[in-house]
Amino acid sequence: MVRYSIIDKKNPREIILLRGMGCRWKKCAFCDYHLDSSLNEQENFEINKNQIDKVTGIYKHLEVINSGSFTELDSKTMESLRILCKEKQILTLHFECHWLYRNQIPKLRESFAEVGTTLKIKTGVETFDYEFREAFLNKGIMEENPLKIAEQFDECCLLFGLSGQTKESMINDINIGLANFERVCVNIFVKNSTKILPDENVIRVF
C-alpha cells in the first residue's frame, strides 16, 4: 500500500495516508475504507511516523488522510504532525473529519495555528440530496441545510457513479458544494467489498 505521494500539478501538495483506530460511524453503506485501521495505537504510530518522516515540505502544503477522522489518530501521531508542521514550515494542512466530530474542529485549528499552520478541514457529504444521503448511503449527517453542514468545514467530498443519480442531480450537488465550501472534491465510485455497485451509466453521464 502506498502511503506517501506528491501531487505536483493541480493544487500541488504532499499527501500521506495514515492509519487510525477506525471510523466511529462505520455505517456508510458504500464504504469499506474503515478496514484500514487498528486498535493498536503503538503499531499505528509506527506506521504513521514512517510516513510523516517522508514529508519534505517542498510545497509547504500537506494533506493527511486516514481511515476515518483526525480525531481517530493517536495522540503521538497528532503531536508528530504538529512538530512536522513547525519544522518544515507547513503553511496549509488538510484533515478529514466526519460531521459527528464537527465541534472538535475549532480546538484543532487553534493548536496548529500556534505553529503557523492553517487547517483546511474536509468532510464527506457525498450528496446534498438528504433523502438519498441518509436513507440510502446512511452517512449520519443529520442536517439538511448545506450552509449548516459547512459551518465548521472548508471543503467537501462528493461521490458520483451510484444508481439513482442523474446529470441534473450531479450538477446540483456540485453547484451547492461550490456555493458553500472553498473546494469540492469529486470522487467516482469504484467496486469494493460492500454490496453497493458502481453504475456505469451514471459514470458515463458524468
Secondary structure, DSSP 8 states (H G I E B T S, - for coil): ---EEEE-SSS-EEEEE--BS--SS---TT--GGGSB-S-HHHHHHHHHHHHTT---TTSEEEEE-SS-GGGS-HHHHHHHHHHHHHTT--EEEEE--GGGGGGHHHHHHHHHTTT-EEEEEEEEE-S-HHIIIIIS--------HHHHGGG-SEEEEEE--TT--HHHHHHHHHHHHHHSSEEEEEE----SSS----HHHHHH-
